[in-house]
Amino acid sequence: MAALSSINDNPVHGSGWVIAWGVFLVVAGVLALLMPAVAALATALFFGWLLILGGGFEIAYAIQTRARRGFAWKLISGLLSLVLGLAVLAVPMVGVASLALLVGSFLLLGGVARSVLAFHIRPMPHWGWILFDGLLSIALAILIILGWPQSSLAFIGLLTGFTLIFNGVWRIALGRAAQK
């Protein structure tokens, strides 16, 4: 609680940086929407580097804890992450297509789960919103899967752009609210 009260004591501290970061994210998001292919490629390359770094850390951890159980599995997991990251960097368009398929699968499974949840809580007020969310997610997943892999570039680029814009907008709103 002490940390929370200290944040409230000086709400303006750092809010300018939060707003500046939000503006940067909105500008980057607009650029991503204007150039979805570049945004999709940048997203795939970023994802590839994350896999490489994560794989490197997993390998280092496996070596550091080699005397403990599971050394081989930790090492294999790290090597697979590292190799997958290198593959994404080597053939980024395949990485973009894979990301689109992954997001489509996530939307499909999440949509089915939310639709089932909606019917389980049906007597509750506003259960229809959960059903709407589930059906919308399923519809988006079907569109992604039907257009895959041709639409992957546009889909990942637009998704990146909208995500950056919405992240920027809430940061700007949060920073402005802190200044009041």
Secondary structure, 3 states (H helix, E strand, C coil): CHHHHHHHHCCCCCHHHHHHHHHHHHHHHHHHHHCHHHHHHHHHHHHHHHHHHHHHHHHHHHHHCCCCCCHHHHHHHHHHHHHHHHHHHHCHHHHHHHHHHHHHHHHHHHHHHHHHHHHHCCCCCCHHHHHHHHHHHHHHHHHHHHHCCCCHHHHHHHHHHHHHHHHHHHHHHHHHHHHC
